[in-house]
Amino acid sequence: MRRCTLIFLLSGLAIVTLGIVFGMVIFPHVLHKKIKQQIRLERGGELYNKWVDVKIPIYMKVYFFNITNPAEFSEGEKPILQEVGPWIYQQRRQKVVLLTNPENDTVQFRPKITYFFRANMSQGRTEEDVLNFVNVPLLSVISKAMSMGGFARSLIKGIVDDHAEELFVQKTVGELLFKGYDEPMIRELSEFQGEEIMPDNQFGFYYGKNGTAQDLFEIYSGIVENEKFGMTISWKGRKDLDFWGSKYCNMINGSDGSIFPPFISRDRVIRIFSPDMCRSIYMTYHSDVELKGVPAYRFTTPKEVMQDPRIEPENVCYCSQAVEDEDFDQCSKAGVFRIGACRKGAPIVASWPHFFDGDAEYLNQSLGLRPHKMLHETFLSLEPNTGALLAASKRFQINIEIKPARYFANVKKIPSMVLPLLWVDESVSLTDENADMLRAKLLTPLKVGSMGMFGLLGLGAILIVIAFVFIIFPCGGDNKGDKR
């Protein structure tokens, strides 16, 4: 082979090999190392400071269900529901850090959320708007009384009758959410029972949660084991729960839903521990999306998370009757989840909004619900290299399970059903500032690395092509010397 041909061929092969090694080994290794150095909760670090005091705007939209036929409902007819809202609040999320232990790779903190009502975004609604709302404390007390013996039940009935509680109450949105309202009946029942039934004998769905540090979390900081970054170790000092019927259902798995480990693949199962639902849930890959020019993976909550235990055996342990008596008839069907086990036995039921992905039985118990995937599905979008949360909507509905109770006159004829009370949409989306930062710190290096790899591959290919050209059309001179 002629010398010039050999030089071009070997040079081309060497450069192609270098391009492959650079693109497939060297650059990914350098990038992964750089990301690992950044994705950690190290006191004083950039990510730590952003995590402790989140500056990205997070909004909570609250929708209430108004019963437009209260008289007929009291007589046993289906409630006609009218969704009213949203009332929009901006959240400021902070962490009260109690301990950082880099050697153990852990951080202990209490989350604190402060809510600010945004009247300008709430389309003329105010926190002083009055709603004719179902009496949740009354229904909870009656539900508890009906599970007691005759003597205790009669005592509770006497207290309820003394306070002349009605099935519906007129309360402001502020009272129903954060401010709360005093319940003399609850106060007397707490004294009778010897323990506080509701905090300060006040009722409000978010009473005591505005600007107050909540339950203790311990998570991995990611300094030692980067793949465990943000994963929950314990909650309220416990490494597992004691609400459910098996070790599996009592496991505390995943992050708190705000931070995730880096290097997310499409087949990854995203696990989140939800104190609101007193359990861990999971999300699976849905699709590739792009937000402000940043590629991401969208994950959604599959139907199996709240599937009927008759269909999804893994959910059997969330139904105490099935665990104790193998009585599946008392278990919830698809789409609803009883959380009374961690709410002092209150008949509170969680679901997705409008019973999205739920059994038709719940949807048909009332009129006016219209489940819609785009409006009511929970999702999150993660940048796959860093695990950064680019967008999310946590959507859930609070319901109450009601039944007619013959000993209590005002609920003697109400229908037996799961009654929707309100639903909430907590959402966050990528800001322009953070999109610019991701593009500068991640996408630009990725493009440069890709260009470098393809540049080397291209140059090597050109040299190889030239070598083959010289084989077909020989250049001057060869390694055998000139003939004379």
C-alpha positions in Angstrom: 0.0 0.0 0.0 1.3 3.5 -0.9 2.7 5.5 2.1 0.3 8.4 1.7 -2.7 6.1 1.4 -1.7 4.3 4.6 -1.2 7.6 6.5 -4.7 8.9 5.5 -6.3 5.5 6.4 -4.6 5.1 9.8 -5.2 8.8 10.7 -8.8 8.5 9.7 -9.3 5.3 11.8 -7.5 6.9 14.8 -9.6 10.1 14.7 -12.9 8.1 14.3 -11.9 5.9 17.3 -11.0 9.1 19.2 -14.4 10.6 18.3 -16.2 7.5 19.5 -14.2 7.3 22.8 -14.7 11.0 23.4 -18.4 11.0 22.7 -19.3 7.7 24.4 -16.8 7.6 27.3 -14.8 10.7 28.1 -17.4 13.4 27.7 -20.2 11.5 29.5 -17.8 10.7 32.3 -16.8 14.3 32.7 -20.4 15.5 32.5 -21.6 12.9 35.1 -18.8 13.8 37.4 -19.7 17.5 37.1 -23.4 16.9 37.7 -22.6 14.7 40.8 -20.6 17.6 42.2 -23.6 19.9 41.8 -26.5 17.7 42.8 -26.0 17.5 46.5 -27.4 19.2 49.6 -24.2 20.6 51.0 -24.6 23.5 53.5 -23.6 26.7 51.8 -23.9 25.2 48.3 -25.9 26.8 45.5 -28.5 23.9 45.3 -28.7 23.8 49.1 -29.6 27.5 49.3 -32.2 27.2 46.6 -33.7 24.1 48.3 -33.9 25.8 51.7 -35.7 28.9 50.4 -37.5 28.1 47.1 -37.7 31.3 44.9 -39.6 29.7 42.0 -43.3 30.7 42.2 -45.6 27.8 43.2 -49.3 28.2 43.1 -52.2 26.4 44.7 -55.7 26.6 43.1 -58.6 25.6 45.4 -62.0 24.5 44.0 -65.0 23.8 46.2 -68.0 21.8 45.4 -71.3 23.5 46.1 -74.4 21.4 46.6 -77.2 23.2 44.7 -80.0 21.0 46.0 -79.4 20.9 49.8 -83.0 20.2 50.7 -83.4 17.3 48.3 -79.9 15.9 49.2 -81.0 15.9 52.9 -84.0 13.7 51.8 -81.8 11.2 50.1 -81.5 12.4 46.5 -78.3 12.7 44.5 -76.4 15.9 45.2 -76.1 18.3 42.3 -72.5 19.6 42.5 -71.3 22.9 41.2 -67.6 23.5 41.1 -66.7 27.0 42.3 -63.3 28.6 42.1 -60.5 28.8 41.8 -59.2 30.7 44.8 -55.5 31.0 44.1 -52.7 31.1 46.6 -49.0 31.6 46.1 -46.7 29.4 48.2 -43.4 30.3 49.7 -41.7 27.0 50.5 -38.9 26.9 53.0 -37.0 24.3 55.0 -36.2 24.7 58.7 -33.0 22.6 58.7 -32.3 21.0 62.1 -29.2 18.9 61.3 -26.9 18.2 58.4 -24.6 15.2 58.6 -22.3 15.0 55.6 -20.6 11.8 56.9 -24.0 10.0 57.2 -25.2 11.6 54.0 -28.3 13.0 55.7 -30.3 16.2 56.3 -33.1 16.6 58.9 -35.6 19.4 58.4 -39.2 20.5 58.8 -40.9 21.9 55.7 -42.7 25.2 56.1 -45.1 26.6 53.5 -46.5 30.1 53.7 -49.6 30.8 51.7 -50.5 34.2 50.2 -53.9 34.8 48.7 -53.7 36.3 45.2 -56.9 38.2 44.6 -55.7 39.5 41.2 -55.4 35.9 39.9 -58.7 34.6 41.5 -61.1 36.4 39.1 -62.8 38.6 41.7 -63.1 36.0 44.4 -62.0 36.8 47.9 -61.4 34.8 51.1 -64.5 36.5 52.5 -66.8 34.7 50.0 -69.4 32.7 51.9 -70.2 29.1 51.0 -73.1 27.0 52.1 -70.9 24.0 52.9 -71.6 20.5 54.2 -70.9 20.3 58.0 -67.7 18.2 57.9 -67.2 18.1 61.7 -70.8 16.9 62.3 -70.5 14.1 59.7 -67.2 13.0 61.1 -68.6 12.8 64.6 -71.7 10.9 63.5 -69.5 8.4 61.6 -67.4 7.8 64.7 -70.5 7.5 66.9 -72.1 4.9 64.7 -69.1 2.7 65.1 -69.4 2.8 68.9 -71.5 0.9 71.4 -75.0 2.1 72.4 -74.0 3.9 75.6 -71.2 6.0 74.0 -73.3 6.7 71.0 -76.2 8.0 73.1 -73.8 10.3 75.0 -72.4 11.7 71.7 -76.0 12.1 70.3 -76.9 14.1 73.4 -74.0 16.5 72.8 -74.8 16.8 69.1 -78.4 17.5 69.9 -77.5 20.1 72.6 -75.5 22.1 70.0 -78.3 21.9 67.4 -75.8 21.2 64.6 -77.2 21.5 61.1 -76.2 19.5 58.0 -75.0 22.7 56.2 -73.0 25.6 57.6 -72.4 29.1 56.1 -68.6 29.8 56.3 -66.1 31.9 54.4 -63.5 30.4 52.2 -60.8 31.7 54.6 -62.5 29.9 57.5 -62.8 26.7 55.6 -59.2 26.7 54.5 -56.6 28.4 56.8 -58.3 30.5 59.4 -60.6 27.8 60.7 -63.7 28.2 62.8 -64.5 27.4 66.4 -66.6 24.2 67.0 -68.2 24.2 70.5 -69.5 20.7 69.8 -66.0 19.5 69.1 -64.7 21.2 72.2 -67.2 19.4 74.4 -66.6 16.1 72.7 -62.8 16.5 73.2 -63.4 17.0 76.9 -65.7 14.0 77.0 -63.2 11.9 75.1 -60.2 13.1 77.1 -58.2 14.1 74.0 -58.2 16.8 71.4 -60.2 15.7 68.3 -59.2 18.7 66.2 -56.3 21.2 66.7 -57.5 23.9 69.1 -61.0 22.6 68.6 -61.0 24.5 65.2 -62.0 23.1 61.9 -60.3 24.2 58.6 -58.8 22.0 55.9 -55.4 23.8 56.2 -55.8 25.1 59.7 -52.4 25.3 61.5 -50.5 24.8 58.2 -49.9 28.4 57.1 -46.4 29.5 57.9 -45.9 26.7 60.4 -43.0 24.2 60.4 -44.6 20.8 59.7 -43.5 17.2 60.6 -39.8 16.2 60.7 -38.2 14.7 57.5 -34.8 13.0 57.2 -33.5 12.6 53.7 -30.3 11.7 51.9 -28.2 14.7 51.0 -26.5 13.0 48.0 -23.0 13.9 49.1 -21.9 10.2 49.6 -24.5 8.3 47.5 -25.6 10.6 44.7 -28.2 8.1 43.4 -30.1 8.4 46.8 -30.2 12.3 46.6 -33.5 13.5 48.1 -34.8 10.1 49.1 -36.7 10.0 52.3 -35.2 8.0 55.2 -37.7 8.8 57.9 -40.8 10.9 58.7 -41.8 12.0 62.2 -38.8 10.0 63.3 -40.1 6.8 61.9 -38.6 4.8 59.0 -41.9 3.1 58.3 -45.6 3.8 58.9 -48.1 1.9 61.1 -51.3 2.8 59.4 -51.7 -0.1 57.0 -51.9 -3.9 57.0 -48.5 -4.9 55.8 -44.8 -4.0 55.8 -45.1 -3.2 52.1 -47.8 -0.6 52.4 -46.1 0.9 55.4 -42.9 1.5 53.6 -41.7 5.1 53.2 -40.3 5.3 49.7 -39.1 8.1 47.5 -38.6 11.8 47.8 -41.0 14.5 49.1 -41.8 15.3 45.4 -39.7 18.5 45.2 -36.2 17.1 44.4 -35.1 13.9 42.6 -31.8 12.1 41.9 -29.9 12.8 38.6 -29.7 10.5 35.6 -33.4 9.7 35.1 -34.2 7.0 32.5 -37.5 6.5 30.8 -38.0 3.1 32.5 -37.4 4.7 35.9 -40.3 4.4 38.4 -40.5 7.8 40.3 -41.5 7.2 43.9 -42.8 9.9 46.2 -43.8 9.8 49.8 -47.0 11.8 50.3 -47.9 12.8 54.0 -51.3 14.1 52.7 -52.2 10.5 51.7 -50.2 8.9 54.5 -48.5 6.6 52.0 -45.9 6.3 49.2 -47.1 6.6 45.6 -45.3 6.1 42.3 -45.2 7.6 38.8 -44.2 6.1 35.5 -42.9 7.5 32.2 -45.5 9.0 29.9 -43.8 11.0 27.1 -40.9 13.2 26.0 -41.7 16.9 26.3 -39.9 20.2 25.9 -40.2 23.2 28.2 -38.8 26.5 27.1 -36.3 24.7 24.9 -35.2 22.2 27.6 -36.0 18.5 26.9 -37.7 16.6 29.7 -39.5 13.3 30.6 -43.1 13.6 31.7 -44.2 11.2 34.4 -47.8 10.5 35.5 -49.6 8.5 38.2 -50.8 5.2 36.8 -54.3 3.9 37.6 -52.7 1.0 39.6 -51.8 3.4 42.4 -55.4 3.6 43.6 -56.7 0.5 41.8 -59.4 -1.8 43.3 -57.5 -4.4 45.5 -59.6 -7.1 43.8 -57.8 -6.2 40.6 -54.4 -5.0 42.0 -53.3 -7.4 44.8 -50.5 -5.0 46.0 -53.3 -2.6 47.2 -54.9 -5.2 49.5 -52.9 -4.1 52.5 -54.5 -0.6 52.3 -57.9 -2.2 53.0 -58.1 -3.3 56.7 -61.2 -5.4 56.2 -59.5 -7.4 53.4 -56.4 -7.9 55.6 -58.3 -8.9 58.7 -61.4 -10.7 57.4 -60.7 -11.2 53.7 -63.8 -9.1 53.2 -63.2 -7.3 49.9 -66.8 -5.9 49.8 -65.8 -3.3 52.3 -62.8 -2.1 50.3 -62.8 1.0 48.1 -63.1 0.5 44.4 -60.7 2.1 41.9 -59.9 5.7 42.2 -60.5 6.5 45.9 -58.3 6.0 49.0 -59.5 6.0 52.6 -57.1 8.0 54.8 -59.0 7.8 58.0 -56.3 5.5 59.5 -54.1 8.5 59.8 -56.8 11.1 60.4 -58.0 9.8 63.8 -60.6 7.7 62.1 -62.4 10.5 60.3 -64.3 9.3 57.2 -62.0 11.3 54.9 -61.3 9.8 51.4 -58.7 11.0 48.9 -59.1 10.7 45.1 -58.0 12.4 42.0 -60.2 15.4 41.0 -63.7 14.6 39.7 -62.9 10.9 40.4 -60.6 10.9 37.4 -59.4 7.3 36.8 -62.0 6.2 39.3 -64.8 3.6 39.3 -68.0 4.8 37.6 -69.9 4.1 40.9 -68.4 7.2 42.6 -69.0 9.4 39.5 -72.6 8.3 39.3 -73.4 9.0 43.0 -73.7 12.7 42.2 -74.5 15.0 39.2 -72.1 17.6 37.8 -68.7 15.9 37.8 -66.7 15.8 34.6 -63.3 14.1 34.9 -60.8 15.3 32.3 -57.2 14.0 31.8 -55.7 17.4 31.0 -57.3 19.2 33.9 -57.3 16.5 36.6 -54.2 14.2 36.1 -51.2 14.6 38.3 -47.9 14.8 36.5 -44.3 16.0 36.7 -41.6 16.7 34.1 -38.0 16.1 34.9 -34.8 17.0 33.1 -33.2 13.6 32.7 -29.5 14.4 33.3 -29.9 16.5 36.5 -33.3 15.3 37.7 -34.4 18.9 37.9 -38.1 19.4 38.3 -39.2 21.6 35.3 -43.0 21.4 35.7 -45.5 19.7 37.9 -49.1 19.6 38.9 -50.1 17.8 42.1 -53.9 17.4 41.9 -56.0 15.7 44.5 -59.5 15.8 45.9 -60.8 15.6 49.4 -64.0 13.7 50.0 -66.1 12.5 52.9 -67.7 9.1 53.1 -71.3 9.5 54.4 -74.1 7.1 55.3 -77.6 7.7 56.7 -77.6 7.4 60.5 -81.0 6.5 62.0 -80.1 7.9 65.4 -79.3 11.4 64.1 -82.3 13.3 62.7 -80.5 15.6 60.3 -78.6 12.8 58.5 -81.3 10.1 58.8 -82.1 10.2 55.0 -78.9 11.3 53.3 -77.6 9.1 50.6 -74.8 6.6 51.2 -71.9 7.8 49.1 -68.4 9.4 48.8 -69.2 13.1 48.7 -66.6 15.5 47.0 -65.7 18.5 49.2 -62.9 20.3 47.3 -60.0 19.7 45.1 -56.6 21.3 44.9 -54.0 21.9 42.1 -50.5 22.7 43.3 -48.4 23.6 40.3 -45.0 24.9 39.3 -43.4 25.6 36.0 -40.0 26.4 34.7 -39.1 30.1 34.8 -37.3 31.9 32.0 -34.3 32.5 34.4 -34.0 28.8 35.2 -34.4 27.8 31.6 -31.6 30.1 30.6 -29.4 28.7 33.4 -30.1 25.1 32.3 -29.4 25.9 28.7 -26.1 27.6 29.6 -24.9 25.1 32.2 -26.2 21.8 30.6 -27.5 22.1 27.1 -24.6 24.2 25.7 -22.0 21.8 27.1 -24.0 18.9 25.7 -24.1 20.5 22.3 -20.4 21.3 22.4 -19.7 17.7 23.4 -21.9 16.4 20.6 -20.3 18.7 18.1 -16.9 17.6 19.2 -17.7 14.0 18.7 -19.4 14.4 15.3 -16.6 16.7 14.3 -14.0 14.1 15.0 -16.1 11.4 13.3 -16.6 13.6 10.3 -12.9 14.4 10.0 -11.9 10.8 10.4 -14.5 9.7 7.8 -13.1 12.3 5.3 -9.5 11.0 5.8 -10.7 7.4 5.3 -12.6 8.4 2.1 -9.4 10.1 0.9 -7.4 7.0 1.6 -9.8 4.9 -0.6 -9.7 7.5 -3.3 -5.9 7.1 -3.3 -6.2 3.4 -3.6 -8.3 3.8 -6.7 -6.3 6.7 -8.0 -2.7 6.2 -6.8 -0.7 9.1 -5.6 3.0 9.5 -6.4 5.6 7.3 -4.7 5.3 4.0 -2.8 7.1 2.2 -0.1 9.0 0.0 -2.6 11.1 2.8 -4.0 11.2 4.1 -7.6 12.2 1.7 -10.5 15.0 2.7 -12.8 
